[in-house]
Amino acid sequence: MAPMMLLTKDDFDVVARAYHCQIDFGSDERTALNLATIVYQQRHPYAVAANSRIMVENALSHGDVPQQ
């Protein structure tokens, strides 16, 4: 069984900040998403990259801020 991936409010705030800073810097959405995913993976080094990217992308596109 694969471990459950978590995106806490703190994680969401950090990855959203990374994403939006890259957009403001002039990066395209794909590059910004890649960086946001890397930021998540730095916080969760055992997370699978493909799963992390999907989770981060879904959270950013839907504004899914987790409750704590």
N, C-alpha and C positions, 0 to 999 in steps of 0.2 A: 504494500500500500504506500502511495506517495505521501510525503508529509504535507500537511495543510499549509498553504501560504497565507500570510497575514499582511494586511496593509493597515497599519494603525493610523490614527489621525496625525501623529507626528511624522510618520513615513509619508503620508499623503502631502502634508504641508511642505516637506523637504523636496519631494520629487516634483510637485507642482511649481515650486519656486525655481528649481533647476530648469524645468521645461520653459516656463515663461521668461526667464532671464535669457535663455538661448534664443527664443523667438524675438525678444526685444533687441538682442545683439545682431540679429539679421539672419540667423540660421533658419533653414526650412523645417517644416513640422517633423519630418522623418529624423533629421539630425537631432532635433530637440528631444524627441521621444527616445532615441538611442541614449542620449546623455541622462535623461530622467531614469531610464532602466538601469544604467550603470550605477547611478546614485543609489537606487533601491538595492542593487546587488552588493554594493559596498556595505550597506547596513545589514544585509542578509546574505553572507557569502556562500551559503549552501543552497540558495535558491537556484532553480533551473532557469537558464537565461530565457528560453522561449516562453515559459510560463510567466516569468517576471514581466516580460515585455507585454504580453496579452493583458495581464492584470493591471499594469500601470496604464496602458493605453485605454482600457475600459474605464478605469477610475477617472482619468483625466477627461475623457470624452463625455462622461456622464456626470462629472462633478460629484462622484461618490465619496464624500468625506465620511470616513468611519466614525462611529460613536465610541467614546471611551467611557 
